[in-house]
Amino acid sequence: MFNESLFRYILNKNGRDIKYAAKIMGISITTLYRKMAGESDFMRKEIRLFAEAFPDDDLMPVFFSTKVS
């Protein structure tokens, strides 16, 4: 499950914004907002590109549920 608050925190911590995130992921801002809302899924390539832009941050909890059942 996508963690929007952590996603925004990482962007803010690094002095970036949603527009930057969409650009590095190669998608439009509208598409990014749809993905953030859960209307469509993030593709592996988009997650990889985001991770490459923020190599010092742990991004697993942003894009994947970390709860163990």
VENURSUL-V770118 format. One record per backbone hydrogen bond with DSSP energy under -1.0 kcal/mol. CO is the residue of the C=O (numbers start at 1). NH is the residue of the N-H. E is the energy in kcal/mol with one decimal. If there is no record, write none. Layout:
<<CO:NH:E> <CO:NH:E>>
//
This chain:
<<3:7:-2.1> <4:8:-2.7> <5:9:-2.1> <6:10:-2.5> <7:11:-2.0> <8:12:-2.8> <9:13:-3.0> <10:14:-1.4> <11:16:-3.2> <12:15:-1.8> <17:21:-2.0> <18:22:-2.6> <19:23:-2.1> <20:24:-2.7> <21:25:-1.8> <22:27:-2.4> <28:32:-2.3> <29:33:-2.6> <30:34:-2.0> <31:35:-2.3> <32:36:-2.7> <33:37:-1.8> <34:39:-2.4> <35:38:-1.1> <43:47:-2.1> <44:48:-2.7> <45:49:-2.6> <46:50:-2.1> <47:51:-2.6> <48:52:-2.4> <49:53:-1.3> <50:54:-1.1> <54:57:-1.6> <59:62:-1.1> <59:63:-1.6> <60:64:-2.4> <62:3:-2.9>>
//
